[in-house]
Amino acid sequence: MSFWEHLEALRWHFVRALFAVILFSCVAFYFNEFIFDHIILAPKNADFITNEILCLFGNKLNIDYFCVNNLNLKIINTSMSGQFTISIWISIIAGIIVAIPYILFEIWLFVKPALNENEKKHSRGFVWVTSFLFILGVVFSYFLIVPLTLNFLGTYKVSDNVENYISLHSYMNTVSNLCLATGLTFEFPILVYFLTKIGIITPTFLVKQRKIIIIIILIIGAIITPPDIISQIMISIPLYLLFEMSVSISKKVFRKKIKKA
């Protein structure tokens, strides 16, 4: 195939992926009220499952911080078209998240003709593994990082004379950015797999840099969570497990490269 034929093939893969996003976005917009009331706005409520578990955990340790019974976020809209714009934006984000497996499948279909039979055999699970890690990251953020962040930012005050009135746009940005950022972070093992495959990194390099990686993980945990040590540890542990998984994947890929050589 010529360059323009490759470009034409890529264009149709992109069109089909875009159509899937639009389709799922329309479905999400149809169930707009359910998505907002029972999914997006749910983490700010005291009866949210994570908040109840954290409150129970906090009561056993005599720590009031984890209980959000007194959290009363007042979500307001300050723009005439604000609620409609947010509805469209959240529908698009939901469409992208749901369509991720199909988007990755289209990417794989585009790359597949360039692979030999052995590479095709070992890359068949790429779509499912990558999709699973992304969705796992989104779910992890939604059920743990988002409630902790809302609990801290929603109750923090510089003075008792200042009330918190959270704009709808600010709330949606916080929830969506945390979920998408964590979903992408959970793709780290896939990134390590390909970097090891093409020879940019080795398992020895990852092991030598373990102490630095741990510091980076703690910094990431401090950035995406409220500034308390317990929340930071709760977020850092899964990230560290992802790193160790990446080391194991890198070792496996590297052994296969040595064996083949």
DODREN-123437 format. One record per residue (C-alpha): y negated, x negated, z; residue in one letter. Coordinates in pm, whole numbers, plus 32768, in hexadecimal, padded with zeros to 4 digits. Layout:
BEGIN
YXZa ...
***
This chain:
BEGIN
800080008000m 7E9E7F927FB6s 7D897F8680B8f 7D0080D68043w 7E5B81738052e 7E7F80F981BAh 7D2781878205l 7D8782D5816De 7EC682E1823Da 7DFF828E8377l 7D0683A08325r 7E1584AB831Cw 7EAC84318462h 7D50844984FAf 7D1A85A68469v 7E62862884F7r 7E178590864Da 7CB986288645l 7D49877B85E7f 7E3387698715a 7D0C871A87FAv 7C41883C876Ai 7D6A8929878Dl 7DAA88D288FAf 7C3488D58941s 7C1E8A3A88BDc 7D428A9F899Av 7C9889F98AC4a 7B518AAE8A76f 7C0D8BFB8A6Ey 7C938BB58BCDf 7B438B2B8C39n 7B218BF98D76e 7C7E8B9D8DF2f 7C478A298DABi 7AFE8A248E6Af 7B628AFC8F94d 7CC58A7F8FCCh 7CBE89198F46i 7B6988748F2Di 7ABD89149059l 7BF88921912Ea 7BE387BD91C5p 7AA18815927Ck 7B4A892E933Fn 7BE889019494a 7D2689B89425d 7D6688BE930Bf 7EC488309344i 7E4F86C69363t 7D3B87229457n 7E3187E19530e 7F2686BD9535i 7E1285BF957Dl 7D87869C9691c 7EE086B9972Fl 7F06853F9712f 7DAF850A97ADg 7DF785F498D1n 7F2D852E992Ck 7E5F83ED992El 7D34849599D5n 7C5A844198A9i 7B6A85569841d 7B0484A79701y 7C2685309632f 7BE5869C968Dc 7B0787529596v 7AFC88A0964Bn 79858879966En 794E88079507l 786D89059463n 7800887F9312l 76F5895A9279k 7724893C9101i 75EC89A99044i 758689BC8ED8n 742689458E7Ft 742A89738D06s 741D8AB08C32m 753D8A3D8B56s 75DE89688C66g 770C8A408CB1q 775D8A7C8B41f 773689088AEEt 781488A58C11i 791889A58BA2s 7924890A8A46i 793287A78ACFw 7A4787F08BCBi 7B0F88A88ABFs 7AFB877389E0i 7B69868D8AFBi 7C8B87778B4Fa 7CE7878189DDg 7CEF860389CBi 7DC585E38B05i 7EC386E58A91v 7EC78658892Da 7EF984ED899Di 807084EC894Dp 8031856D87ECy 7F0C847B87B6i 7FEA8356881Al 80FF83E0873Af 801183DB860Fe 7FAF82748664i 811F82148670w 816182BE8521l 804981F08485f 80CC80A78512v 823E80F684DFk 82588090836Ap 81E27F2E83C4a 82FD7EFD84C0l 84567E748479n 858E7F3084E7e 85AD7E748631n 843E7EB48687e 84638023862Fk 859080398714k 84D77FA5883Dh 8396806B8806s 842A81C787FBr 83D182078966g 82698190893Af 81D782EE8916v 8289837F8A45w 825382568B2Cv 80E382338AD3t 80A983AB8AF3s 816383B78C3Ff 809582998CD4l 7F4C83378C64f 7FA484908CEAi 802683F08E2Cl 7ED783408E57g 7E1684838E1Ev 7EF085428F17v 7ED884299017f 7D5D84298FFCs 7D4385A59009y 7E1A85CC9141f 7DA5849A9203l 7C7083E29183i 7BA58519912Ev 7BD085C89282p 7B7E84879340l 7A4B84489269t 79CD85AE928Al 7A0885A49401n 7937846A942Af 782084A7932Fl 780986199381g 77DA85E294F7t 770B84A394F3y 75A284D29560k 748183E49589v 73EA84E19679s 743E8635970Cd 72FB86B29670n 7388867F9512v 7484877B948Be 757D872E9377n 75638812924Ay 764A8783913Ei 75FA87CB8FD2s 7717884F8EFFl 76E687318E08h 76FE862A8F1Bs 783986C68FB0y 78E886DF8E5Fm 788D857A8E04n 791A84F98F4Ct 7A6585B28F2Av 7A9B856D8DB7s 7A3383FE8DC3n 7B1683B68EECl 7C42845D8E48c 7C1483BB8CF2l 7BC882618D81a 7CFF82698E5Et 7DD382E78D3Dg 7D6681BC8C6Cl 7D9F80CE8D92t 7F0981438DA7f 7F3A80C58C42e 7F2E7F5D8CC3f 80AA7F258CA1p 80987F878B31i 7F797E938AFBl 803F7D7C8BA3v 816D7DCD8AC9y 80AC7D9C8985f 7FED7C6B8A00l 81357BC78A63t 81CF7C308919k 80C57B7D884Di 80C17A508936g 7F697A7189D6i 7FF27A818B39i 81367A198BE2t 81E17A8C8D24p 819979348DB9t 8026796D8D80f 80337AC08E2Cl 80F07A358F57v 7FFA79158F7Ek 7ED67A068F71q 7F6F7AFD906Br 7E747AAD9181k 7D4E7ADB9094i 7DE67C1E900Fi 7E0B7CA49172i 7C9A7C5F91B3i 7C3E7D0E906Ci 7D187E3990CFi 7C687E509220l 7B167E419170i 7B807F559080i 7BFD802191A8g 7AAD7FF09256a 79EE805B911Di 7AAB819D90D1i 7AD7820F9239t 79F482579363p 7994811E9428p 7A9C81329538d 7BC8804F9560i 7CCE81659575i 7C6E82039427s 7C5A80AB9386q 7DBB805693F7i 7E4281A89384m 7DBD81639226i 7E0C7FEF921Bs 7F808013926Ci 7FD880D4912Bp 7F027FE4905Dl 7FBC7EBC90F4y 810B7F6290A5l 80927F888F3Cl 80477E148F36f 81A37DBB8FB6e 82397EA48EB2m 816B7DEE8DAAs 81F27C9D8E22v 83577D1D8E02s 83117DA28CA4i 82727C588C40s 83A17B948CBFk 848F7C738BFCk 83C77C528AB9v 83A07ADB8AE6f 85187AAA8B1Cr 855F7B6689DAk 84677A8B891Ek 8509794D89A5i 866579D18950k 85F87A2A87EFk 855678D587C0a 
***
